[in-house]
């Protein structure tokens, strides 16, 4: 079934689409926007569908009511998981990991707007995004050890050290403590801090700027950022030579040259 961002009405979060930018809002504000079995799955399926949704150029993820997300719902997820046998537990952990894989595999840049509580699976969703803006009130924590689990959840031990470094990631994943907004910016988790009242507008403005750019090439950049984690420098340079040659065959590359020659701003179309 073809995914139409103009008509999409999700059941477990809010969705708006404007000017090539899709905004996903986690919308259970009374409980600080926790995730459920159903919302995990719908988010996963949405990001999978975005692979073929060429009219969507960038994505923003936000939370309603002054918080980003409190993670997995204690009553609707954690309680039921204590009653499951191992095969059912593995089904769940694979499903949550599939959300991260879908976010990393979709070609659109993902900008996450973090305010207030951003913990557990909420912190993982933020981590799996490409760019993170936050307010000074943001409090981010990978809480898994506090409920008797390992810190290696949904790719945290692979992705978080690459963002903030091995030692800092180790501390957060072992202790489950809160990373303050100031720490998050200083360590590189947050790209920048913005006032609470400006957060969503700033995130959407950034996303619109990306949407106005060469979006096919942005997809190549995102792919290479992921693929080059585990290759030698020689292999990475060859991969980038091939990737850049592909981009040079696009109409956007020609448009940029023609605009430069005519001393005007290029208008990219993503092909």
N, C-alpha and C positions, 0 to 999 in steps of 0.2 A: 504494500500500500504506500502511495506517495505521501510524503510528509509535507503539509501545507502550513507554513508558519503564520499565515494570515488567518487561518480558521482554527488553529489548534487551541483546544480548551482542555487543559490538564485537570485531573481530578484532585491532585494532592499538593499543588502549589499554584501560584499565580504566574501568568505569562502575558507579556506584551511584546509587540513587534513593531518597530518604527525605524524607517530609514536604514534598513539592513541590520539593525541591532535588536536582538532578542533579550528581554530582561526576565529572569526567573526570580520570583520572590517566594522564599519559604514563609508560609503564612499561617502559623499557629502561635500568634504573639503571646497569648495568655500563658503558654507553657514554654516560652522562649524558643519556639520553632523547632521542636524535636522531629526527628525522622522516624518513620514507621516502616514495616516490611513493604507496604504498598508504595510509600513515597520513594524509598530507595529504588524499587523496581521501575517506577515511572521516570525518575530522573535518569536512570541507566538507559532505558529505552529511548528517552528523548535525545540524549547525547549520541546514541547510536544512530538515530534518524538524522541528526544534523550532518552526518558524513555526506549525505546526498542532497542536502538542502542548500543549494548554491546561493539562494537569495539571502540567506542568513550569513552575514559577514563577520559578526562578532557577537559575543554573549556576555551579559552581566548577570551575576548572581548576588542577591541581597537577601536580607531578612527583614521581616516586618516588626514594628513595635520597639525599636531600639536595641534589638539583639540580633545576632546572626543565626546561631543554632546551638542548642544545648546537647546536640548529638542524638544518639539512639534513645528513643522514648523508654524510660525506665519501666513503665507499666505495660506498654504495648510490645516491647521487644525484649528487654532484659529478663523480665519475669517469665514470659513464655519460653525463652531459651533455656532456662534452668530445668525445664521439663523435657527437653528434646534429647534424643539419643545422638551419638556421634555422627551418624550419616546426615541427620537433619541439621546439626550444628555446622557441618562442613558445607551443606547446601547454602546456609545463610552467609558464612564467611566468604564463600566464593562469589555469591551474589553482590555483596557489598564491595568486594574487590573489583568486580566487573564494572561498577560505577566509576571507579578511578580509571580503569582501563578505557572506558568509553570517553571520559573527559579528555584523557591524553590522546586518544585516537581521532577525535573530531578535529577537523582542520581549522576551525574558527578559534581565534584567540579568546580566552575566557578571562574576564576581569571580575574579581570578587570584591564586594564592598562589605567590609567587616566593621560591625559596631557592637558594643556590649559583649555579651557572652558568645564565645566561639570555641567550643570544647568538644572533645571526643570526635565523633564522626563529622561534626561541623568543622572542626579544625582540619580534618583530613580533606574535606571538600575544598576548603580554602587553600590548603597545601597543594592540591592537585590542579588548581587554577594556574594560569600563566602569569597574571599580574594581580597584586593584592593592594588595595587601598584600605586604610583603616582610620578610625577616629581615635583620639587620645583616650577614649573610654574603653577601647577594645581590650578584652582579656581572653587570651588564647591558651588552651591547655589540651594536652594529649593525655586524657585521664585514665587510660586503660589499666594501669597498674593499681589504681584506686579501687577497681572492682575485681581485683585478683587476676587480671589478664596481662599478657605480655604487651610491650610497647610496639611490637611488630604487627601493626594492624593496617590493612588496606594499603600497603606499600610504604608505610611511614619510615621504615628502616632503610629503604632505598632512596626515597625522594627527599625527606627532610634534611639529611646530612649534606645533600648537594645544594640545598638552599642556604643553610645557616652554619654548616660545618659539623664534623663528626662529634667534637666534644660538646658543643651546645645541644645538638640533637640528642646525644646520649643522656645529658642531664635532664632534658624535658621528658624523654621517653621512660627513663628509670623512675623519676620522681613524680611525674604527673603534675608538676607545679604550674602555676600560671606564668605565662610569658607576657609581660606588660607591653603596652603599645610602644613605649619608648624602646624597650629591648627589641621588640619585633622590627622596628624600623632600623635600629642600629645594627642588628644582625643580618638584615637583608630579607627577612620574611615579608615585611611590609615594604612596598615600593615607596610609599610616602604616607604621612598622616595628614588628614584634612579635618576641618571642623564637622561635627555631627550633622549640622544643618545643610552642609554642602556635599555630604558623602555620595549620595546617589547621583546627584547632578554631575559631580566630578567623574565618577565611574562611567556614567553614560557618555559624557563628553569624550573621555579617553577612548571608549569603545567606538563611538562615531568617527573619531579620527582614524582609528584602525580600519573601520569599514570603508572609509574614503580612500584608503591606500590600495596597493596592489594585492588583493586578497588571495589570489592564487599563490603568489609568492609568499604571503604570510603563512599559508598552509605548509609550504615547503620548509620555511624556517622552523615552524613548530615540529614538523616531522624530524628535521635534522637535530634539533635540540634534544629530542628523545633518543634517536638512533645512535648518536655519537657518544653516549654515556660509556659504552663498553668496547670501544675500538681504539686502535693505535692512532697516533697523530697522522701517520702516513695514510692509513685507511680513511680517516676523517677528511683529510684534504682531497683525496680522490672522490669521496662521496659528495663533497661540496662542489667539486668541479663539475660532476655530472648534474647535480641539482641546479647549479647556476646556469648550465647550458640549457636545461629544460626551461628555466625562467626566461632566458634570452630568446627562446622561440615563441614567447607569448606576444599577443597584441599589446598588452600593457607595457612591455619593454619598448615596443615601437612607439606607442603613444607618448611615453616619457621622453624619448628622443625628439619627437616632433614638437612636443610642447617646449622643450628646452631650446630648440632651434628657433622657435617662434617667440621666445621669451614670455611664455604664459605658464600657468599652473596646469600640470597634467590632470586629466580626468580618467581615472582608472575604472575598468569595468570587470576585472576579475577573470579575463580570458587571455 
